[in-house]
Amino acid sequence: MKRFKSFLAEQMEDFIKYRLQLGYSDSVMVYCLQLLDRHVVEKKVTWASFDPLFFIKFRADLDHENRSINMSFRMIKIFLNYLIRKDLILENPLQEITQLQENQVIPFIFSPKETDLFLNAVIKLMRTTERFYLSDFSAYIAFLLMARCGLRSSETLNLLKTHYRPEERTIYIEKTKFRKDRLIPIPKAVAYEINNLLNVRLSFLDEDDSIFLLVKVKGGKLIRIFINRRFKKALTYINLDQPRKVIGATNFSGPSHHSLRHSFAVNTLKRIKQQGKSCQNALPVLAVYMGHSKYKYTTHYLKVLDAEHRGQMLNFSMSTSEGV
């Protein structure tokens, strides 16, 4: 089944191939381009229709939050620049269109205690049948790497067996979000659990059945939808399955597995502060460890000091919106 149906379909597929060669993921690209593709089909437009007014009306028709719309239009703008380089259009109609004002986003933060509760819940909920045990164990290791080492979920799922080096107690991460490889040390407790997983694998798989570190029972690669389900089940078990709240101009995000990575960074900075050391001095080191291309991205973690601080912000916003 074709992903795109408009007259731009061929150019969109070529653009995605080009971006994939640069190391980008295709999930966001496909989503954003499909928005444009559907609108072009619906309005039955041609190249001549690509002017600023067309895109302003297109944006107004989108029933999404401003943050999502801005993200989509940033990707579409990159696509239009690609069309300029291909000599298919002369100028970018989005060049002069400013972004919509976005709500402030306050991420969900696991406290250290909540992180422990979550990981223990994942262990308790691991199914012991042959059909699920290896998959559930692999999902647990994925969450452990996010919570204890700050890995992105995509990085855990793409790890190969050869990326884990037990003698050095390190993990090699390649082709990250910013196309930068990195080698990071991991805690002894994390290495111990990975070694346990590798031993368990011997009971289910032959040595050459899968190149991936985290696998399903038949050696297939662990997929995002599977860890999403295990994440939600563990959250529900410990009563932390909280919905997102929008209060005024502030979005308080609900927990996601990316929250484990975010919480790792926030809680690391909090420990550094408690030790009387400078968080600012630690940011460049933390940025390298977490795979940020520039350490200014890591400064975002300073906006929310810890889970308690986030809770206070949420309670204050709720009381203000209720007129208390």
N, C-alpha and C positions, 0 to 999 in steps of 0.2 A: 504493500500500500504506500502510495506516494505521500511524502510529508507536506509537500507544497502543491498548490493547484493553480496559482495565478501565472501570468506570463513571466513573472520573475523567478519561477521555480528553478530553472537551470542556473541562473546567477546565484540564487540562494544556496544551492547545493555546492557550487564551486567555491563560494565564500566560506562555507563551513569546512570544506576540505582544506582550504588555505589556512584557516585559523587553527585547525587541528594539527597541521604541520608545524605551527608555531608553539604548540604545546597547550593550547586552551582546551577546556572541556566543551562538549557540544550541547549539553543539556539546556543551559541558559540561552545559547544562541538559537536553538531550534524553537524554544518557547517564544522568544521575542519576534523572530522572523515569521512565525506562524500567525501572530497577531496581525502583522502587516499583510501577510498573504491573504488571510481571510477577509480583511477590510478591502483589499484591492479587488478580490473576486466579487464581494458584495456590492461594491460601488461601480463595478465594470469599468475601471479606469484604464488609461494608457500612460505612456511615458509623459505625454503632454500635461497630464494632471498633477505631476509631481511638483507642486509649488508650496510655499509656506502655508497658505490657507488650507490646502488639502490636509496637511499634517496637523494643523491646529484643530480642525473639525474631527479628524481621526482620534486625536488625544481626548477631545471632549466626549467622544462616544465610549471611551473605555471605562468600564465600571470597576476600577481598581483604586487602591490607595495611591496617593501621590508618589510615595517611595517606589512602588512597583512600576508605576507609569514612567518615572524618571529613569529607572534601570532599563526598561524596555527601549525607551527612546535613545538612551546612550548607545545601546547595541545597534539599533536601527541607523543611528548616525554613522557608526563605524562602517556598517554595510553600505551606506550611501557613498561614503568616501571611497570605498572599494570600487563602486560603480564608476566613480569619477576616474580612478586610475585605469579602469577598463574602457574609458572613453564612451560610456553608455549614457552618462549625463554630464552636463557642463559644470554645475555647481550644486552644493549641498543645501537643500531647502530647509534643513534643520539648523543651519549655521547661526541664524539670528534668533531662534526661538529659545527663550530662557526656560530653565527648569521650573517645575512647580514647587511651591514651598512644602517642605516635608515636616511631618511630626517628629519630635524627638523620640528615639527608640531607647528604652532602658532594658537591657538584656536580663534574662533570668540567670541568677547566680546560685550555684550549689554551695552551701557552707561545707567546710571539711567534714563535719559530722554527716550532713546529707549525702555527700559523695560516698562516704563509707557505707551508709545505709543502702544507697542505690546499688553499689557493687555487691553487697551482701545479698540483696534481693535478687539480683541477676543469678547469683550462684544458687540460691534456694529454689529458683524457678527453672533451673536447668532440667530438662527432661532426660531421664536415664535410659530410655529405649534406644535401641540401635539406630532407629530411623532419625532421631533428632540429637543425640548426645554430642556428636562431633560438631554439628552446626551450632548448637547452643554454647558449647565451650568456646568455639571460635568467636561468636558474638561477644561473649564475656571478655575475651582478650582484646577485641576491638574497643570496647568501652573502657577497659583498663588502660589502654594506650592513650585514649583521649583524655581520661581523667588524671592520669599520673605523669604523662609525658606531653600533653597538649597537642597530640596529633589531630589533624582533620580526619573526618570519617572517610573521605575518599583516599587519604593516604594509608589508612589501616587496611582498606579493602584491596588496595593495589600492591601491598607488600608481598614480595616473593620470599620463599624459604631462605634463599641465599642472602637476602637483605638483613636477616638476623644473624649476628655474629656472637655466639654464646661465649667464646673465649674472651672477647674484648668487652662483652656486655654492652653492645652497641646495636643500633638499627640504622641502616642506610635508607634514606628516603629520596627517591628520584622523581623527576617530572612533577614538582609540586605546583600549587596554584600560580606561583610567580616564576615557574620554569627554572627553579634553583634547586639543585641537589644539596642534601645535607647529611651529615653523619652525627648522630646524637647518642650520648651515653644514656642508659636507662637504669632505674633503681633495681637493687638486688631482688626485691619482692616481685617486680614485673618480670625480670628475667627468669625467676623461679617458675612463675606461672606459664610462661611461654615454653619453657623446657618440659613442663607437665603436658602441655598441649601436644608437643612433638612426640612425646612418649605415647600418648593416647592414640595419635594418628597411626602408629605402627600396628594397632589392633584393627584398624579399619581400612587402611590404604597401603599399597605397596609404595616403596620409596619414590618411584617415578610417576605415580598417579597424578600428581598435581605440582605445579611449580609455585603455587600460591601458598602463603603462610596460613591464611584463614580460609577454611574450606567447608563445604557441605559434605555429607556422608560419602558421596561417590566421587569426591575430589573436585567438584565444581567450585568455582569462585563464589565466595560469600557475596550476596548482593544487598543493596541499600534497603530495599523493601523489607528484607528479612530482619535486619538489625533495627529498623523502625518499629516493627511489631514487638521485638523483644524489649526495646527501650520503653515503649508505652506500657507493656505489661508490668515491668518492674516499677515504673512510676506509680501506676495504679496500686500496686501492692503496698507501697509505702505512703500512699495518700499525697503524692506530690504532682499528680496529673492536673495541673492548674491551667485554665484557659488564658489566652491573651486578654488583656484589659486595655481599652482605649479610654483615657480620661483626659478630656480637653485636647490639648495638642501633644499629648504624650502617649506613646504606645509602650505598655509594659508586656514584654514578650513572655510567652509561656515556655516551659522547658523543652529543649530539643537536644539531640546528642551533641550538637555544636556547643551547647551550654556547658558540657563537660570540659571542652577545650578552653572556653572563655573563663570558666571558674578556675581552671588550673592556673591561668595567667594572673587573675585577680588575687587568688589565695597565695600565690607565690610572692607577689608584690606586697601583700599584707604581712607575710612572715618577715620579709626583708625590712619593712618599716618597723615591726615589733622588735627587731634586733638592733634598732637604732641606726640602720644604714640608709643610704639614699636610694629611693625608688628610681629616680631619674638616672642615676649612674648604672643601675641594673638593667634599664630598658634596652640598650644596644645588645647586651648578652642574651636577654630573653627573646629579643627579636630574631636573632640568629637561630636560637634553639627552636623557635616556633615556625621558622621559615618565612618570616615577613621580608619583603624585598627592601623595605625601608623601615627603620625603627619608629618613624612617626606613626605608622599604623598601630604599633604596640601601645602608643600613648592613649589610645581609645579605652584601654582597660583601666586607666586611672579615673575615668568618669564615675565608675561605681566601685567604691572601695571594697565592699564585701556584701554578703547576703543580707546582713543586718541593715546595712546602709540602704540597700535596695528596698527592703521591707518598710523602712521608715519613709522613703520617698513615696512608695505606693500608698501607705496609710495616710500620709499628709495630702496627697493628691485626691484620694477618695473623700476625705473629710472636707476638703475645700470644695469639691464639686457638689457635695451634698449640702453645702452652706452651713456646716457646723462651726 
